[in-house]
Structures are given as C-alpha cells and as structure tokens.
Amino acid sequence: MATMRGFPVIVACAWVLWSGATWAQNKYPSRPIRLVIPFAPGGGSDVTARLLGPRLAERLGQPVVIDNRPAASGVVGADIVAKAVPDGYTLLGTTVTFVINGTLQKGLPYDAFKDFTPITQVIVSPFGLLLHPSVPAKTVKEFIAYARANPGKLLYGSSGPGSSPHLSAELFLSMAGLKMTHVPYKGIAPAITAQLGNEVQVAFSNMFSTLGHWKAGRLRLIAHGGGKRVESFPDIPTIAESGLPGYESSNWYGYVATAKTPPAIIRTLNQAFVAAVNQPDVRKTLIAQGNDVIANSPEEFAKVIEADAKRWGGIGRKLGIRLD
C-alpha cells in the first residue's frame, strides 16, 4: 500500500523534473555563450568567429563572447570545452588541426572523437603557399628548384607541431624531396607576423587570414593546396597543377559543443550558425576571402571529422609524425 500511495507522488515529481528540464532547454539560451577559439587573435578561426559572433547573438538573443586560448596547437582550448558542463554555453571553434591532434597526439587530456558533439562545419579554405619576398621564386617549380639548391637554408613557420600548417608543409616537403627547418609558433597569426619580418621565409596558411598581406605585396602567394582554383581568385593556381601533382591540403572551420549536450540545444545552435553564415553579407565576405561556404548539419560534419581523421592520420603515420 505504501508503494501504491507513493506512486502518484513519484510520478508528479518526475513530471516536474522532466518539464523543468524541457522548459530550460526551450529557454536556451538564457545567458551569454562563450565561444573558445584555441588560437591567437588575428588568425582565420578568430576572424571567422568574430564575423559570425554578432549574427549569432542576434539569432540567439544573447551575447557571444570570443575567448582566445592559444596554446599547444589548440589542445588547451579544446580541453576547456571537453570538460565544460554540457549545456551549450561553452563552445569550441575548431579547424582540421583539432582532428589531427586527436589522431596523432599522445596523451591528450580529452578524446577528440568522444568528448565533443559536432554543430556545423562553416567553411573550407585551401592552404596558400606563402613566400617572403626575399625568396627568388614566383612559381611552385621555381620555389622547388631554389629550395633544392639551398637545402636547410629556408625556415618555415606554423601554428605548432602537428598543426595543419605543419603537416601541410611536411607533406609538400616529402612529395617534393626538400629540406627546410620548422619553426613553431602559438598560432598562425604569430607565424605570419614572423614571416613578415623575415624570421621565417615560408608558411602554409589559409588565404583567408593572409589576404591583405599578399595583395599588398608584403608576402607572395604563389599557389594554394585546393583541389581546384578558388572562385574568387581564379588567377591563383593550385599547387598540384603548377609543379607538384597530387598535392592537396585545405583547412576548414567548424564548431563543436561538449559531449552529451542535449540534441535540442545542438539543433538550436546549428540553425543559428547556418543562418549566420548564410546571411548575404557574411556569405559574400567569406567567398571573397577565398573560402567555400559549407554550413552543414551536425551529422554531415561528423562524417567530415571521421574522414579527415583517417586521411591526416594516414599522412602523419606515413611521414613518421607522432606528437608527444
């Protein structure tokens, strides 16, 4: 009898808890959202986040606060989000480096493929091969010839060991049979700043974040790693067509939440990101900067992450790159 008498009370409590949780999700978001960018200010992921932030805030009705945490090729920032409460208030801006870390780096404080939930991949941007003007080469063939004649003389910068710019360069060197010295930085923006000062002569960076420099002649963009020429810059050849057949390397920017974030919140975030990216002025800006606009679903983004883990993991193992 005690059990029977207590049952309505239990049901009532359960209904209150369920309806309260549902109400909280329906009210999401009710406070500012923190968007962790695990790289230095000024890089492509930072610029993209700051372009989207105000549009996301308009859509969600809450401020979106950009929090740059540049360290360890994005690991520090990713770890913050991996350990956050799964309530949709702490998000991570990711690049293909996130997948490379998860595939090649030992001892990560999180699991890149289990501790996060995809929201959307927003753009794909081919890596440009950038030279300091002191390098006497204007084509990929000329650059390969110069580097081959001066083994070990050239320095190349990246956003850290195992980052996508690092692997892009190592893939190029391996395929071309070249030797250069790697100089890692805490983000691609500091690496490009160093290149402007001729501390390093070579860098692989997305065309997005270096547009002003190569258009002004401060750096020389001789080709990019896309599978085809970019719509907004049709005069810039691909690396594959201009001296290194088969080479391809592109970056992407996307957003993930902590694992176990409620599906309703992920849907809300996905809709907000897709709407922000597809606003005419945003889309026009992104395309003008050499990007392909994607804005896909969480499920589609998950497939991209899985495919890139296999691709870059295979390349890293082939080149003998293992991060400790």
PLY file of the C-alpha trace (Angstrom):
ply
format ascii 1.0
element vertex 324
property float x
property float y
property float z
element edge 323
property int vertex1
property int vertex2
end_header
0.00 0.00 0.00
2.85 2.36 0.85
4.26 1.85 -2.63
0.88 2.43 -4.25
0.27 5.57 -2.19
3.72 6.90 -3.02
3.47 6.22 -6.74
1.43 9.34 -7.67
3.91 11.49 -5.73
6.86 9.89 -7.57
5.13 10.40 -10.90
4.36 14.01 -10.04
7.98 14.68 -9.03
9.26 13.01 -12.16
6.89 15.11 -14.29
8.09 18.29 -12.58
11.73 17.36 -13.17
11.10 16.42 -16.82
9.03 19.50 -17.53
11.62 21.68 -15.78
14.44 20.24 -17.92
12.35 20.66 -21.07
11.50 24.25 -20.09
15.21 25.00 -19.51
16.11 23.63 -22.94
13.26 25.52 -24.58
14.51 28.70 -22.88
18.06 28.17 -24.19
20.00 30.37 -24.29
19.24 32.48 -21.24
22.75 33.87 -20.69
25.89 34.71 -22.73
27.57 31.97 -24.77
31.33 31.52 -24.55
33.00 30.64 -27.84
36.51 29.32 -27.19
38.95 29.89 -30.05
42.07 27.81 -29.30
44.37 30.01 -31.39
45.79 33.52 -31.24
43.75 36.58 -32.24
44.07 37.54 -35.89
44.13 34.03 -37.34
41.46 32.67 -39.65
39.43 30.89 -36.97
39.45 34.03 -34.83
38.45 36.30 -37.72
35.65 33.92 -38.74
34.31 33.71 -35.19
34.29 37.50 -34.85
32.48 37.81 -38.17
29.81 35.33 -37.07
29.57 36.37 -33.41
27.25 39.39 -33.79
24.96 37.46 -36.18
24.78 34.55 -33.75
23.95 36.96 -30.93
21.10 38.44 -32.98
19.73 35.00 -33.73
20.10 33.59 -30.21
19.21 36.73 -28.29
22.31 36.52 -26.10
25.89 37.87 -26.38
28.52 35.57 -27.88
31.85 36.13 -26.12
35.01 35.18 -28.04
37.64 33.66 -25.71
41.07 33.13 -27.33
43.13 30.38 -25.67
46.23 29.94 -27.87
48.49 27.14 -26.66
49.65 23.66 -27.62
48.20 23.71 -31.16
44.68 24.15 -29.85
44.79 21.50 -27.13
44.34 23.89 -24.19
41.22 25.47 -25.65
39.75 22.13 -26.66
40.31 20.75 -23.16
38.35 23.65 -21.66
35.32 22.76 -23.76
35.71 19.00 -23.28
35.41 19.48 -19.51
32.66 22.11 -19.61
29.11 21.47 -18.44
27.21 20.10 -21.47
24.65 22.88 -21.52
25.52 24.69 -24.76
27.10 27.70 -23.08
30.73 26.78 -23.84
31.54 26.02 -27.48
34.74 25.39 -29.42
35.82 26.83 -32.73
37.64 24.01 -34.48
39.88 23.55 -37.50
41.30 20.45 -39.13
44.12 20.72 -36.53
41.57 19.54 -33.94
41.22 16.27 -35.87
44.98 15.95 -36.45
45.64 16.34 -32.72
43.07 13.69 -31.94
44.66 11.30 -34.41
48.40 11.83 -33.93
48.98 13.27 -30.46
49.68 11.04 -27.49
48.40 11.78 -24.03
45.65 14.24 -24.89
43.61 15.24 -21.83
40.44 14.53 -23.83
39.16 12.27 -26.59
38.62 14.36 -29.72
36.06 11.90 -31.06
34.07 11.12 -27.90
34.16 14.26 -25.77
32.58 16.64 -28.30
29.37 16.94 -30.29
29.54 18.45 -33.81
27.44 21.53 -34.53
28.45 22.59 -38.04
31.35 23.00 -40.44
31.07 26.51 -41.82
33.81 26.95 -44.46
36.66 25.20 -46.26
39.76 27.23 -47.10
42.73 25.93 -49.12
46.17 26.48 -47.65
48.21 29.00 -49.59
51.94 28.59 -50.14
53.32 31.94 -48.99
56.88 33.16 -49.52
58.72 36.13 -48.11
59.71 38.48 -50.99
63.38 37.67 -50.31
62.81 34.21 -51.76
63.54 34.46 -55.51
60.65 32.33 -56.73
57.30 33.20 -58.27
56.06 29.73 -59.14
55.98 26.36 -57.43
58.56 24.96 -59.86
60.92 27.89 -59.21
60.44 27.52 -55.45
61.19 23.80 -55.52
64.31 24.42 -57.60
65.53 27.15 -55.23
64.84 25.12 -52.08
66.54 22.08 -53.59
69.63 24.16 -54.40
69.67 25.55 -50.84
68.91 22.58 -48.54
68.21 23.58 -44.95
68.56 27.30 -45.68
64.86 28.12 -45.64
62.78 28.27 -42.45
59.05 27.66 -42.42
56.62 28.75 -39.73
53.50 27.03 -38.47
50.93 27.27 -35.69
52.66 24.47 -33.78
53.81 20.85 -34.06
51.12 18.69 -35.59
49.02 21.65 -36.69
47.53 21.63 -40.17
50.05 24.22 -41.47
52.84 21.99 -40.13
51.51 18.84 -41.79
50.76 20.74 -44.98
54.37 21.84 -45.17
55.75 18.41 -44.31
53.56 16.81 -46.96
54.88 19.32 -49.51
58.49 18.71 -48.50
58.05 14.95 -48.63
56.44 14.98 -52.07
58.99 17.47 -53.48
62.01 15.88 -51.81
63.04 19.07 -49.98
64.53 20.02 -46.61
63.51 23.04 -44.58
63.62 23.85 -40.87
60.37 24.04 -38.91
59.78 26.98 -36.53
56.56 26.54 -34.50
54.52 29.44 -33.09
51.45 29.70 -30.84
49.12 30.29 -33.76
49.24 31.06 -37.46
48.95 34.81 -36.87
52.26 34.99 -34.93
53.82 32.78 -37.61
52.73 35.15 -40.35
53.98 38.13 -38.32
57.35 36.38 -38.10
57.30 35.78 -41.84
56.63 39.46 -42.49
59.80 40.18 -40.53
61.75 37.52 -42.47
62.27 35.40 -39.35
60.85 32.59 -41.46
60.62 32.63 -45.23
57.86 30.10 -45.91
54.42 29.38 -44.48
51.33 27.40 -45.37
48.33 29.43 -44.29
44.75 29.78 -45.42
44.23 32.53 -47.96
41.57 33.98 -45.65
43.85 35.33 -42.92
46.71 36.47 -45.18
44.69 38.21 -47.87
45.83 41.73 -47.01
49.50 40.76 -46.91
49.78 39.06 -50.28
47.52 41.56 -52.01
49.78 44.36 -50.73
52.93 42.52 -51.81
54.27 42.04 -48.29
54.15 38.28 -48.91
54.00 36.34 -52.17
51.22 33.79 -52.65
52.40 31.51 -55.44
49.76 28.73 -55.29
47.30 27.02 -52.97
46.52 23.47 -51.90
42.90 23.28 -53.02
41.61 20.60 -55.35
40.54 23.30 -57.81
41.03 27.02 -58.35
39.15 29.29 -55.96
36.15 31.11 -57.43
37.15 34.50 -56.03
40.82 34.21 -57.09
40.81 32.27 -60.36
44.29 33.51 -61.34
45.97 31.72 -58.43
46.90 28.16 -59.48
46.74 25.08 -57.33
49.99 23.53 -56.15
49.03 20.30 -57.92
48.67 21.93 -61.32
51.73 24.15 -61.04
54.55 21.84 -60.08
53.57 19.13 -57.58
50.89 16.80 -59.00
48.71 15.09 -56.39
49.29 17.61 -53.62
46.19 18.79 -51.78
45.76 20.48 -48.43
42.86 22.57 -47.15
41.69 23.79 -43.79
38.15 24.06 -42.50
36.49 25.93 -39.67
33.69 24.43 -37.66
32.08 24.44 -34.24
31.51 21.74 -31.63
29.96 21.52 -28.18
30.74 19.37 -25.19
29.60 15.75 -25.49
26.13 14.99 -24.12
24.84 18.47 -24.87
21.08 17.95 -25.38
20.09 17.40 -29.03
17.55 20.24 -28.86
20.33 22.67 -27.96
22.58 21.34 -30.74
19.72 21.89 -33.20
19.24 25.45 -31.95
22.95 26.16 -32.33
23.15 24.56 -35.76
20.23 26.64 -37.01
21.82 29.80 -35.61
25.21 29.12 -37.20
23.73 28.16 -40.56
21.53 31.26 -40.58
24.51 33.47 -39.65
26.77 32.01 -42.34
24.09 32.32 -44.99
23.35 35.98 -44.40
24.15 37.61 -47.77
26.81 39.98 -46.44
28.55 37.22 -44.44
28.45 34.75 -47.32
29.79 37.38 -49.73
32.64 38.23 -47.35
33.62 34.60 -46.82
33.62 33.80 -50.55
35.56 36.98 -51.36
38.24 35.82 -48.93
38.80 32.57 -50.82
36.55 30.20 -48.90
33.94 27.66 -49.91
30.85 28.12 -47.71
29.55 24.82 -46.30
27.18 25.35 -43.30
26.23 21.68 -42.98
24.33 19.58 -40.44
25.86 18.02 -37.30
25.64 14.61 -38.95
27.41 15.79 -42.09
30.11 17.48 -40.04
30.65 14.27 -38.08
31.38 12.46 -41.34
33.91 15.15 -42.33
35.69 14.72 -39.00
35.80 10.95 -39.42
37.14 11.15 -43.00
39.82 13.71 -42.11
40.94 11.65 -39.13
41.65 8.76 -41.48
43.32 10.96 -44.12
45.61 13.04 -41.90
46.27 10.16 -39.55
47.47 8.14 -42.53
49.62 11.01 -43.82
51.10 11.63 -40.37
51.99 7.98 -39.90
53.47 7.77 -43.40
55.67 10.80 -42.70
56.61 9.46 -39.27
54.99 12.35 -37.40
53.85 11.41 -33.91
53.19 14.08 -31.30
54.09 13.54 -27.64
0 1
1 2
2 3
3 4
4 5
5 6
6 7
7 8
8 9
9 10
10 11
11 12
12 13
13 14
14 15
15 16
16 17
17 18
18 19
19 20
20 21
21 22
22 23
23 24
24 25
25 26
26 27
27 28
28 29
29 30
30 31
31 32
32 33
33 34
34 35
35 36
36 37
37 38
38 39
39 40
40 41
41 42
42 43
43 44
44 45
45 46
46 47
47 48
48 49
49 50
50 51
51 52
52 53
53 54
54 55
55 56
56 57
57 58
58 59
59 60
60 61
61 62
62 63
63 64
64 65
65 66
66 67
67 68
68 69
69 70
70 71
71 72
72 73
73 74
74 75
75 76
76 77
77 78
78 79
79 80
80 81
81 82
82 83
83 84
84 85
85 86
86 87
87 88
88 89
89 90
90 91
91 92
92 93
93 94
94 95
95 96
96 97
97 98
98 99
99 100
100 101
101 102
102 103
103 104
104 105
105 106
106 107
107 108
108 109
109 110
110 111
111 112
112 113
113 114
114 115
115 116
116 117
117 118
118 119
119 120
120 121
121 122
122 123
123 124
124 125
125 126
126 127
127 128
128 129
129 130
130 131
131 132
132 133
133 134
134 135
135 136
136 137
137 138
138 139
139 140
140 141
141 142
142 143
143 144
144 145
145 146
146 147
147 148
148 149
149 150
150 151
151 152
152 153
153 154
154 155
155 156
156 157
157 158
158 159
159 160
160 161
161 162
162 163
163 164
164 165
165 166
166 167
167 168
168 169
169 170
170 171
171 172
172 173
173 174
174 175
175 176
176 177
177 178
178 179
179 180
180 181
181 182
182 183
183 184
184 185
185 186
186 187
187 188
188 189
189 190
190 191
191 192
192 193
193 194
194 195
195 196
196 197
197 198
198 199
199 200
200 201
201 202
202 203
203 204
204 205
205 206
206 207
207 208
208 209
209 210
210 211
211 212
212 213
213 214
214 215
215 216
216 217
217 218
218 219
219 220
220 221
221 222
222 223
223 224
224 225
225 226
226 227
227 228
228 229
229 230
230 231
231 232
232 233
233 234
234 235
235 236
236 237
237 238
238 239
239 240
240 241
241 242
242 243
243 244
244 245
245 246
246 247
247 248
248 249
249 250
250 251
251 252
252 253
253 254
254 255
255 256
256 257
257 258
258 259
259 260
260 261
261 262
262 263
263 264
264 265
265 266
266 267
267 268
268 269
269 270
270 271
271 272
272 273
273 274
274 275
275 276
276 277
277 278
278 279
279 280
280 281
281 282
282 283
283 284
284 285
285 286
286 287
287 288
288 289
289 290
290 291
291 292
292 293
293 294
294 295
295 296
296 297
297 298
298 299
299 300
300 301
301 302
302 303
303 304
304 305
305 306
306 307
307 308
308 309
309 310
310 311
311 312
312 313
313 314
314 315
315 316
316 317
317 318
318 319
319 320
320 321
321 322
322 323
